[in-house]
């Protein structure tokens, strides 16, 4: 009995995988064994990058909040502690945006938290 390999599904799977290699340079874009390795590695880096992006944005927000807090006579850690004590629930993303775009509103929040 001949061996069954399901050529249609295998070809479709490879074709969809090779679409991901579009734009790669050299053999990475058209040789299956090489392209497969680079696509898998690229997808792994993309996964890690999505996690690192969140981390780096949080660091940026903290730097912006700290800079604006120091202009208002306090530090980042004291400000966050005061916000928590006074039950002012505002996340770092919004706080950093206020510090950049609406400094007078940020100053009012700092004043309210540290009084």
C-alpha positions as CSV (number, residue, x, y, z in Angstrom):
1,X,0.0,0.0,0.0
2,X,1.4,3.4,-0.9
3,X,2.3,6.0,1.7
4,X,-0.2,8.8,2.2
5,X,1.3,12.2,2.8
6,X,-1.6,14.6,2.3
7,X,0.2,16.9,-0.2
8,X,-2.6,19.5,-0.3
9,X,-2.5,20.3,3.4
10,X,1.3,20.2,3.6
11,X,1.6,22.6,0.6
12,X,-1.0,24.9,2.1
13,X,0.8,24.9,5.5
14,X,4.1,25.7,3.8
15,X,2.6,28.4,1.6
16,X,1.0,30.2,4.6
17,X,4.3,30.0,6.5
18,X,6.3,31.3,3.5
19,X,4.0,34.3,3.4
20,X,5.5,35.3,6.7
21,X,8.9,35.3,5.1
22,X,8.0,37.9,2.6
23,X,10.5,40.7,2.7
24,X,13.3,38.6,4.1
25,X,16.7,38.8,2.3
26,X,18.4,36.0,0.3
27,X,17.5,32.3,0.9
28,X,15.5,33.3,4.0
29,X,12.6,34.2,1.7
30,X,12.4,31.2,-0.6
31,X,14.2,28.1,0.9
32,X,11.8,26.2,3.1
33,X,14.3,24.9,5.7
34,X,16.0,28.2,6.2
35,X,12.9,30.3,6.0
36,X,11.1,28.1,8.6
37,X,13.9,28.7,11.1
38,X,14.0,32.4,10.7
39,X,10.2,32.8,10.8
40,X,10.1,30.9,14.1
41,X,12.9,33.0,15.5
42,X,11.2,36.2,14.3
43,X,7.9,35.2,15.9
44,X,9.7,34.4,19.1
45,X,11.3,37.9,19.1
46,X,7.9,39.5,18.3
47,X,6.3,37.8,21.4
48,X,9.2,39.0,23.6
49,X,8.9,42.5,22.1
50,X,5.3,42.8,23.0
51,X,6.1,42.1,26.6
52,X,9.2,44.4,26.6
53,X,7.1,47.2,25.1
54,X,4.8,47.3,28.1
55,X,7.8,47.4,30.4
56,X,9.6,50.2,28.6
57,X,6.4,52.4,28.4
58,X,5.9,52.0,32.2
59,X,9.5,53.2,32.7
60,X,8.9,56.2,30.4
61,X,5.7,57.1,32.3
62,X,7.6,56.9,35.7
63,X,10.3,59.2,34.4
64,X,7.8,61.7,33.2
65,X,5.8,61.7,36.4
66,X,9.0,62.0,38.5
67,X,10.2,65.0,36.4
68,X,6.9,66.8,36.8
69,X,6.6,65.9,40.5
70,X,10.0,67.4,41.2
71,X,8.9,70.6,39.5
72,X,6.0,70.6,42.0
73,X,8.2,70.1,45.0
74,X,7.9,66.3,45.6
75,X,9.3,63.1,44.3
76,X,7.7,60.2,42.3
77,X,7.7,57.8,45.3
78,X,6.2,60.4,47.7
79,X,3.6,61.3,45.1
80,X,2.5,57.7,44.5
81,X,2.4,57.1,48.2
82,X,0.3,60.2,48.8
83,X,-2.1,59.2,46.0
84,X,-2.6,55.8,47.6
85,X,-3.1,57.2,51.1
86,X,-5.7,59.7,49.8
87,X,-7.5,57.0,47.7
88,X,-6.9,58.9,44.5
89,X,-7.0,56.2,41.9
90,X,-5.2,57.3,38.7
91,X,-2.9,55.1,36.7
92,X,0.6,56.0,35.6
93,X,-0.3,56.3,31.9
94,X,-2.9,59.0,32.6
95,X,-0.7,60.7,35.2
96,X,2.2,60.9,32.8
97,X,-0.1,62.3,30.1
98,X,-1.4,65.0,32.4
99,X,2.2,65.8,33.4
100,X,3.1,66.4,29.8
101,X,0.0,68.0,28.3
102,X,-1.8,69.6,31.3
103,X,0.8,70.7,33.9
104,X,-1.7,72.9,35.8
105,X,-4.0,69.9,36.3
106,X,-1.1,67.7,37.3
107,X,-0.1,70.4,39.8
108,X,-3.6,70.4,41.2
109,X,-3.5,66.6,41.6
110,X,-0.1,66.9,43.4
111,X,-1.5,69.6,45.7
112,X,-4.6,67.6,46.5
113,X,-2.6,64.5,47.2
114,X,0.1,66.1,49.4
115,X,-2.0,68.3,51.6
